[in-house]
Amino acid sequence: MFNFFFGSDSRSIEYLNIVKNNNDQLRVITLPPNVSGRGRKLKQNPVEIFCLQNNIPYDYFDPDSVYKNMSNALCVSFGKIFSESFINNNGPIYNIHLSLLPAYRGPSPVETSILMGEKLAGYSIFKIDKNIDAGNIVYQDTFNIHQDTYASDVYEKVLILFNKSYDHICEQLKKEIVVSNNTHSSTKKFRKNDYNILGQDILTAKKMIRAFNVIGPAFIKHNDRLFKIHEYTENENGFPIELSDGTLYPSIITPEGKNKMNIDDYLRGQL
């Protein structure tokens, strides 16, 4: 069972909620507020806010801390890298990585899997060590992805599987599998220009729209205006985007300076 949780952003919350529901003695470690905005005010991160709303004990991360009562910790989307001394001085910390390790290590496993046209996805829970995403695996689960699967679908699927398998995962924590480095692959951190579908072929543009609908979205400059593209359709509509080998039809967009909307609502507003 996990009795500690490390997390600091919105992607941590659903996993924290699952762990909380399975352990009423949970302690959360998060990051202190950041200075934000023109007023330079302190802004609490989503994990701290969740803890306050749900009466969950929490502390701010201190790299020199030794948590003597930490039996097992789960780390999900935590904004710090643990030093080797912190790892050695504390109980085991396990991380959720949204790929079948050792494939797709690094910051963007879901997005890269979709861009590469993978048909099988999954997630791994591994024991954190001094190397990035390279610790011994304690649990993995797989599922199929298809040519219409979006990144958001993968994130949701992993959360469902984690919740369903929580008890079994806790039982597996002492059964570590050594990861071979011979077959590993890595991912990169995507930048804003990586989301631009201008000049791409249709197949690549569709992969980009599906891959980046969480961290992006994909975008294009169309008729001298910037449009974010959240989803596309196979049906023709009044918003054709000409790409290198044909026409793409978006279904959900965010026009420059406006809110996210269905393409039909946008087209009605242009009449």
Helices and strands as residue ranges (DSSP letters): E 4-6, H 10-22, E 27-30, E 34-36, E 41-43, H 46-54, E 58-60, E 73-75, H 84-89, E 93-97, H 109-115, E 120-127, E 137-144, H 151-164, H 166-171, G 192-195, H 202-211, E 218-222, E 225-233, E 241-243, E 246-255, E 261-262, H 263-269
